[in-house]
Amino acid sequence: MASPLKSLVIDDNRYQKSFQLFLERSSEHQCMQDFIHNTLPDILGQSREQIWSDMTPNIGDGKSHLNVIGVGSGAGEIDLEMLSQLRLKHPGVTVDNEVVEPSSTQLHQYKGTLWVSQKPNLDYIKCTWNKMTSSEFEEQWRVKKMTKKADFIHMIQMLYYVKDPGATIEFFQSLLDKKGKLLIILVSGESGWGKLWRTYRSQLCNTEISQCVTTGDMKSFLDSKGVSYQSYELPSQMEITECFTEGDEKGELLLDFLTEVLDFSNTASPELKAGVLELLQHPDCSKESNGKVIFNNNLGVIVIDPQT
């Protein structure tokens, strides 16, 4: 039976407010940046100069032009960090950057970030703006019978918002060039999110709009299909103390984000609200530190190679 609760994503204004508060209260972007600077370079492969002395598979295989697709790119801060690392590993390349993002607010911010960051250091990037969902992008790609292949595709914190995460992975994997990489970031199955969703998935998830999926779920799917992948865990945390103060505006925004339910505090049944609040304080989800409640926001990364 479908959940009667409304998904947060149907109200873009409230979603953006809760998301910005989440970013302020969590170490999510910092842990992603640590991964991008310390681990991603090895995933992106060797520079063209290094290829001759190392047999490790190399994104682009020495090409001077690389095709990148960002699916659910948001405001672009993380995209540009990754493109910067790509450029460092492959000096002199030009990049065709397909941006797929349904939110006009986020796309506007992305374009603004590019404008502020410009010029000459980003002039190697040519952006194509696709204001659409990943499923709309997939449909358009099929209708146009596109044959272009991608060297690097990244899907960061977006598989929650597709009807069939597994099919979405399979489609984008099919777009990879012979030495391309598909990078996926989701909440870890071992995070507080994993515990929350395993307990309340049927009540919180409106599967027509959003999915309560973790890297644990996606690894099980890939294992069932015999797809090889590499995985990484990224430690992250978020302070959620205000969630436990009745009527606190920021606490209610954080609860909306945690449950992905619009106005959760006022629309959830008393039993569901009490159960969620109790679980959020459980050691499986959070810890207490200096009087604050710190939620386990650990992320997982999955890197997939092209289909063979």
C-alpha positions as CSV (number, residue, x, y, z in Angstrom):
1,M,0.0,0.0,0.0
2,A,1.4,3.4,-0.9
3,S,2.3,5.7,1.9
4,P,-0.3,8.5,2.5
5,L,2.6,10.9,3.5
6,K,3.7,13.4,0.9
7,S,7.3,13.3,-0.4
8,L,9.5,16.2,0.4
9,V,10.7,16.5,-3.2
10,I,7.2,17.7,-4.4
11,D,7.9,21.0,-2.6
12,D,11.2,22.2,-4.2
13,N,11.3,25.3,-2.0
14,R,11.1,23.4,1.3
15,Y,13.4,20.7,-0.1
16,Q,16.1,23.3,-0.9
17,K,15.8,24.8,2.6
18,S,16.1,21.4,4.3
19,F,19.0,20.4,2.0
20,Q,20.9,23.6,2.7
21,L,20.5,23.1,6.5
22,F,21.6,19.5,6.0
23,L,24.8,20.7,4.3
24,E,25.4,23.2,7.1
25,R,25.0,20.5,9.8
26,S,26.7,17.6,8.2
27,S,30.3,16.8,7.1
28,E,29.0,15.3,3.8
29,H,30.6,17.7,1.4
30,Q,33.9,17.6,3.3
31,C,34.0,13.8,3.2
32,M,33.2,13.9,-0.5
33,Q,36.0,16.4,-1.1
34,D,38.5,14.3,0.9
35,F,37.5,11.3,-1.3
36,I,37.8,13.4,-4.5
37,H,41.3,14.7,-3.6
38,N,42.7,11.5,-2.0
39,T,41.1,8.5,-3.8
40,L,39.4,9.7,-7.0
41,P,42.7,10.5,-8.8
42,D,43.6,6.8,-8.7
43,I,40.2,5.9,-10.1
44,L,40.6,8.4,-12.9
45,G,43.8,6.7,-13.9
46,Q,47.2,7.8,-15.0
47,S,48.1,10.9,-17.0
48,R,48.9,10.3,-20.6
49,E,52.6,10.5,-19.7
50,Q,52.2,7.7,-17.1
51,I,50.3,5.3,-19.4
52,W,53.5,4.1,-21.1
53,S,55.0,2.9,-17.8
54,D,51.8,1.5,-16.1
55,M,49.3,-1.0,-17.4
56,T,46.5,0.2,-15.0
57,P,43.3,0.9,-17.0
58,N,43.1,4.6,-17.8
59,I,40.0,6.7,-18.4
60,G,40.1,8.1,-21.9
61,D,43.0,5.9,-22.9
62,G,45.2,8.9,-23.8
63,K,42.5,10.8,-25.7
64,S,42.7,14.6,-25.8
65,H,38.9,15.0,-25.4
66,L,36.8,13.4,-22.7
67,N,33.0,13.0,-22.4
68,V,31.6,13.4,-18.9
69,I,28.0,13.1,-17.7
70,G,26.8,14.4,-14.3
71,V,23.5,12.9,-13.3
72,G,21.7,14.9,-10.6
73,S,24.5,17.4,-10.5
74,G,22.8,19.9,-8.1
75,A,24.6,23.2,-7.8
76,G,27.8,21.9,-9.3
77,E,30.3,22.3,-6.5
78,I,31.2,18.6,-6.4
79,D,31.1,18.3,-10.2
80,L,33.7,21.0,-10.5
81,E,35.9,19.5,-7.9
82,M,35.9,16.2,-9.8
83,L,36.5,17.9,-13.1
84,S,39.5,19.7,-11.6
85,Q,41.0,16.4,-10.5
86,L,40.3,15.0,-14.0
87,R,42.2,17.9,-15.5
88,L,45.1,17.3,-13.1
89,K,45.3,13.7,-14.1
90,H,44.9,14.4,-17.8
91,P,46.6,17.8,-18.5
92,G,45.6,19.5,-21.7
93,V,42.3,17.6,-22.3
94,T,39.1,19.3,-23.1
95,V,35.8,18.1,-21.5
96,D,32.3,17.9,-22.9
97,N,30.3,18.1,-19.6
98,E,26.6,16.9,-19.9
99,V,24.8,18.2,-16.8
100,V,21.5,16.4,-16.0
101,E,19.5,18.2,-13.2
102,P,15.8,18.7,-12.9
103,S,15.9,21.7,-10.5
104,S,16.0,25.1,-12.2
105,T,17.2,26.6,-8.9
106,Q,20.2,24.2,-8.8
107,L,21.0,24.7,-12.5
108,H,21.0,28.5,-12.0
109,Q,23.4,28.1,-9.1
110,Y,25.6,25.8,-11.1
111,K,25.9,28.3,-13.9
112,G,26.6,31.0,-11.4
113,T,29.4,29.0,-9.8
114,L,30.9,28.5,-13.3
115,W,30.6,32.2,-14.0
116,V,32.3,33.2,-10.7
117,S,35.0,30.6,-11.1
118,Q,35.8,31.5,-14.8
119,K,37.7,32.1,-17.0
120,P,40.8,30.8,-18.0
121,N,41.0,27.9,-15.4
122,L,37.7,26.4,-16.6
123,D,37.8,27.2,-20.3
124,Y,38.5,23.6,-21.1
125,I,34.9,22.6,-20.0
126,K,32.0,22.9,-22.4
127,C,28.7,22.4,-20.6
128,T,25.5,21.1,-22.1
129,W,22.6,21.9,-19.8
130,N,19.8,19.3,-19.5
131,K,17.0,20.5,-17.2
132,M,15.4,17.1,-16.8
133,T,15.3,14.0,-14.7
134,S,17.6,11.0,-15.3
135,S,14.7,9.0,-16.8
136,E,13.8,11.9,-19.1
137,F,17.5,12.0,-20.2
138,E,17.4,8.3,-20.8
139,E,14.3,8.5,-22.9
140,Q,15.7,11.4,-24.9
141,W,19.0,9.5,-25.5
142,R,17.1,6.5,-26.8
143,V,14.7,8.5,-29.0
144,K,17.7,10.4,-30.6
145,K,19.5,7.0,-30.9
146,M,22.6,8.6,-29.5
147,T,25.8,6.6,-30.0
148,K,28.2,8.9,-28.0
149,K,30.1,7.1,-25.3
150,A,31.1,8.6,-21.9
151,D,34.5,8.4,-20.3
152,F,33.3,9.3,-16.8
153,I,29.7,9.3,-15.4
154,H,28.9,10.3,-11.8
155,M,25.6,9.9,-10.0
156,I,25.9,11.5,-6.6
157,Q,23.1,11.2,-4.1
158,M,20.5,10.8,-6.8
159,L,19.4,7.2,-7.1
160,Y,16.8,7.8,-4.4
161,Y,14.8,9.8,-7.0
162,V,14.3,7.2,-9.8
163,K,11.7,4.5,-10.0
164,D,14.1,1.7,-10.7
165,P,17.7,2.4,-9.4
166,G,19.0,-0.9,-10.8
167,A,17.7,-0.2,-14.4
168,T,19.1,3.3,-14.1
169,I,22.6,2.0,-13.3
170,E,22.4,-0.5,-16.2
171,F,21.5,2.2,-18.7
172,F,24.3,4.6,-17.7
173,Q,26.8,1.7,-17.5
174,S,25.8,1.0,-21.1
175,L,27.0,4.5,-22.1
176,L,30.5,4.0,-20.8
177,D,33.4,3.9,-23.3
178,K,35.7,0.9,-23.1
179,K,37.8,2.3,-20.3
180,G,35.1,4.5,-18.7
181,K,34.0,4.6,-15.1
182,L,30.6,5.0,-13.5
183,L,30.8,6.5,-10.0
184,I,27.9,6.3,-7.6
185,I,27.6,7.8,-4.2
186,L,24.8,7.0,-1.8
187,V,24.3,6.7,1.9
188,S,26.0,3.6,3.3
189,G,24.0,0.6,4.3
190,E,25.8,0.8,7.6
191,S,24.8,4.4,8.2
192,G,21.9,5.7,10.4
193,W,20.0,6.1,7.2
194,G,20.3,2.4,6.6
195,K,18.9,1.6,10.0
196,L,16.1,4.2,9.6
197,W,15.0,2.9,6.2
198,R,15.2,-0.8,7.1
199,T,12.9,-0.1,10.0
200,Y,10.4,2.3,8.4
201,R,10.8,1.9,4.6
202,S,7.2,0.9,4.0
203,Q,5.9,3.9,5.9
204,L,8.3,6.6,4.7
205,C,9.0,5.7,1.1
206,N,6.6,6.6,-1.6
207,T,8.1,4.5,-4.3
208,E,6.5,6.4,-7.1
209,I,8.7,9.4,-6.1
210,S,11.6,8.3,-4.1
211,Q,13.4,5.1,-3.0
212,C,15.1,4.4,0.3
213,V,18.2,2.8,-1.2
214,T,21.7,2.5,0.2
215,T,25.0,1.3,-1.2
216,G,24.2,-2.0,0.5
217,D,21.1,-2.4,-1.7
218,M,23.0,-1.5,-4.8
219,K,25.8,-3.9,-4.1
220,S,23.3,-6.7,-3.6
221,F,21.7,-5.8,-7.0
222,L,25.1,-5.7,-8.8
223,D,26.2,-9.0,-7.1
224,S,22.9,-10.6,-8.4
225,K,23.8,-9.4,-12.0
226,G,27.4,-10.5,-11.7
227,V,28.7,-7.0,-12.2
228,S,32.1,-6.3,-10.8
229,Y,32.7,-3.0,-8.8
230,Q,35.0,-1.4,-6.3
231,S,33.5,0.1,-3.1
232,Y,34.7,2.7,-0.5
233,E,33.2,3.9,2.8
234,L,33.3,7.6,3.6
235,P,32.8,8.5,7.3
236,S,30.4,11.4,7.8
237,Q,28.2,12.8,10.5
238,M,25.4,15.3,11.0
239,E,24.1,17.1,14.1
240,I,20.4,16.6,14.6
241,T,19.9,17.9,18.2
242,E,17.0,20.3,17.3
243,C,15.0,17.4,15.9
244,F,14.1,16.5,19.5
245,T,12.8,20.0,20.5
246,E,9.0,20.1,19.7
247,G,8.2,23.0,17.3
248,D,11.8,23.9,16.5
249,E,11.8,25.2,12.9
250,K,15.3,23.8,12.1
251,G,14.5,20.6,13.8
252,E,11.4,20.1,11.6
253,L,13.4,20.9,8.5
254,L,16.0,18.3,9.4
255,L,13.3,15.7,10.2
256,D,11.8,16.4,6.8
257,F,15.2,15.7,5.2
258,L,15.8,12.6,7.3
259,T,12.5,11.1,6.5
260,E,12.1,12.6,3.0
261,V,8.5,13.4,4.1
262,L,7.0,16.9,3.6
263,D,6.1,18.5,7.0
264,F,6.8,15.2,8.8
265,S,6.3,16.5,12.3
266,N,2.7,17.6,11.6
267,T,1.6,14.9,9.1
268,A,3.0,11.7,10.5
269,S,0.9,9.7,13.0
270,P,1.9,10.2,16.6
271,E,3.1,6.5,16.7
272,L,5.3,6.9,13.6
273,K,6.8,10.2,14.8
274,A,7.6,8.8,18.2
275,G,9.1,5.7,16.7
276,V,11.3,7.7,14.3
277,L,12.5,10.0,17.0
278,E,13.3,7.1,19.3
279,L,15.2,5.3,16.6
280,L,17.2,8.5,15.7
281,Q,18.6,8.5,19.2
282,H,19.4,4.8,19.2
283,P,23.1,3.9,19.1
284,D,22.6,2.3,15.7
285,C,21.8,5.7,14.3
286,S,23.4,8.3,16.4
287,K,25.8,9.1,19.3
288,E,25.7,11.8,22.0
289,S,28.6,14.1,22.2
290,N,28.8,17.2,24.5
291,G,25.1,17.3,24.8
292,K,24.5,17.1,21.1
293,V,23.0,14.2,19.0
294,I,25.3,13.3,16.2
295,F,23.7,11.2,13.4
296,N,25.8,8.6,11.5
297,N,25.7,10.0,7.9
298,N,28.3,7.7,6.5
299,L,28.4,7.5,2.7
300,G,29.4,4.7,0.3
301,V,31.0,4.9,-3.1
302,I,30.6,2.3,-5.8
303,V,32.7,2.4,-9.0
304,I,31.6,0.3,-12.0
305,D,33.5,-0.5,-15.2
306,P,31.9,-0.8,-18.7
307,Q,29.8,-3.8,-19.6
308,T,31.8,-6.7,-21.1
